[in-house]
Amino acid sequence: MAWFYLILGGLFEMGWAVGLKLSQSMPVKIWGILIAIFSMALSMFLLYVAQRTIAIGTAYVVWTGIGAVGTLLMGIFFFGDSAGFWRLFSAAFDPHTLQSRLCPGLYAAGEILDVDGACGGFNLMFAFASGLIAGGAN
């Protein structure tokens, strides 16, 4: 039963990101925000219940994996997000170290990670910050 709770929690993990996205297009923004808060609370509760019998590391990886991949796919199929090569390529990098999940020892930084933002300060800040993270990973 713990695995059922964990998978369900992962699905609600997608719900809070979708709720925030919906709040940007709804006439009454509070409904999207309430969906996000409800989904977040239920997702965390289900993770808590699942961790009673599933190891914390395993539970967290599965929970975040369902949320991350599910949200990526929801964005592509329902919100018109790009499904281009570079966007999908950047999803294959660990967000904590910026190391490739497909090719260990390969790190990425800056624009190759397809971070959306207006030109200027944000992109420069991300380029420097991601370089610092990738450079300090070893």
N, C-alpha and C positions, 0 to 999 in steps of 0.2 A: 504494500500500500504506500510505502514511503516514496517509491519511484513514481507512482501516480501523482502524489502531491508535488514532487519535485518538477515533473514535466508540466503540470498545471501551473505551478509557480513561474516556470520559465515563460509560459504563454502570457501570463499576466504581467511579466516583466516587459513584454512587448507593448502591453496595453498602456503603460504610463507614457511611453514615448509617443505612441499614436495619439493619446489624449492631448498631449501638449501640442502636437502638430495640428490636431483638429481645432484646438482653441484659437489658432491663428486665422482660421477661415470661418468660424462660426459667428453668427451675429451676436450671440450672447456668449462671450468668452468663458464665463465661469463654468459652463457645462463641460467643456473640454478639460479644464483644470480639475474639476471634480472627478471626471473619469480617470485622469492621471493619478490623483491622490488615492482614489479607491483601488486602482490597479496596483499601485506601488505598495500600499498597505497589505493587500491580499497576497501579492507576490512575496513579500518579505515574511509574512506569517506562514505561507506554505513552505518556504525555504526553511524556516525555523522548525516546522513540524518534521520535514524530511530529514533534517540533520540529527534528529534523535537516533536514527539507525544508520544513516549513510554518512561516511566520513566527510568532514568539512571541506577538504580539498576537492574531492570528487563532486560533492553536491554543488559547490560554488562554480566549478568549471562547467558542469552541465547546465546549471541555471543561467549563468551569464552567456553561455554559448547559444542556448535556445533564444534568449533575449536579443543577442547581437545579430545572429544570422536571421532570425525571424523579422527583426526590425529592418534590416537591410533589404530583405525580400518584400516586406510590406511597402517600403518606400518605392521600390522599383515597380511593383505591380499595381499599387493603388494610389500613389502620390506623384507619379511621373519622374521619380529620381532617375538619374543616369544609370545605365547598365553598361557603360563603356568599359573597355579593357582596363584603363588605368584605375578606374574606381574599384572594380572588382579585384584588380591586382593589389591595391592598397589595403583591401580587407584581409589580405593574407599576412599582414604584419602584426606582431604582438604590440599592443598599444603602450605597454609599460617599458619595453626595451627597444622597440622599432626594429626588432630582428625578424627576418622572414620565417614564417612557419613552414614554408616549403623547402627552403634552402638555408639551413642553419649556418651562421657565420656571415650572412648577407644582411646588412642594415640599410635602412632608407631614411632620408630626411628631406625636409622642405617640400617643394612642389610635386615631387614624385608621388607623395602620399595623397594628392588630390584634395587638399583641404580647401573648402569653398570660402572665399572671402574677397572683399574688394582689394584691388591693388593698393599697395602702400604699407602702412604700419603693421596691419594684422599679418600679412604674408611674410614680411620681414621678421616680425616677432616669432612666428611659427618656424621659419627657417632656422633662426638662431636657437630657439628652444629645442626643436627636434634634433638639431645637430648636437646639442649638449647632451640630450638623452641618449642618442645613438652612440656618441663618443664615450660616454661614461658607463655603457652597459657591460663592458668586460672588466 
